[in-house]
Amino acid sequence: MSMSDDDRDIDIESDDDVDSDNGLGSSRHTNTANFSQAEKRAHHNALERRRRDHIKESFTNLREAVPTLKGEKASRAQILKKTTECIQTMRRKISENQKDIEDMKMQNSILDEQIRRLEGGASNDQEYVSGEELSSDVEDALEKADFSRRNKKMKTFHS
């Protein structure tokens, strides 16, 4: 059975419709009233096969995107479960990284203040602040910030 130009148009349009949110396909279709029952069934089967292939390919792509599943065999349920776990882990890491960034900004602010005070102490108009006093100020401020996670990754400033 050969496909007419109208049939190919239906197939092309149905490729675009696989991604639709409602999964119902396009309202753009050729009137199949002139098709026999066998042709309608064959056409429907081809569209359904294409839809299933697209879903299968999407699960394969998803599996390969999850580090713990890459290159492994896994059921669709396992792929969804591991993907959910991966997303939750990434969200947690993002949150921790944002906290670390805030802590580092605070530490930078403290260090900027320490530099400003040291530079200011060199002029005649400024009150001299000893290194011990600055170190104590920095340590007090650092104690208020939570650097426990990052201490494992990098050393913080201590005089």
C-alpha positions, 0 to 999 in steps of 0.5 A: 500500500503506497501513501498518498501526499495527504497521508504523508502530510498527516504523518508529518503533522502527527510528529509535531503533535506527539509533544502536545500537552494533552496527548490528543493529537492535532485538530489538523488532519486529513479527512479519512472518510475516503479511507477504507477501514483497513487503511484507517486502522493501518494509519492509526497503527502507524501513528500509535507506533510513532507515539510509542517510539517517541515515548521510548526514545524520551525515556532513553534520553532521560535515563542517559541524563541521570548519572546513576542510570547512564549506560544501565538498564532500567524500567520506566518506573526506575527511570522516573524514581531515579530522575526524581531523586536526582532532581531532589539531590540537585535542588539540595546542592543548589540550596547548599551552594547558595548558602555557601555563596552568602557565607562567602559574601559575608566573609568577603565583606568582613575581609574588606572591612579589615583591609579598610581598617588596616589601610585607615590605620596607616594615616595620621587621622585614623585610630590605629587598630592592632592586628590582634583586634582585627583578627578577633573581630574577624573570628567573631564574625566568622563564628556567626556564619556557618562555614562547616560545610565549606570548611571541608572544601576550602580553608577560611581566613584565620590570622 
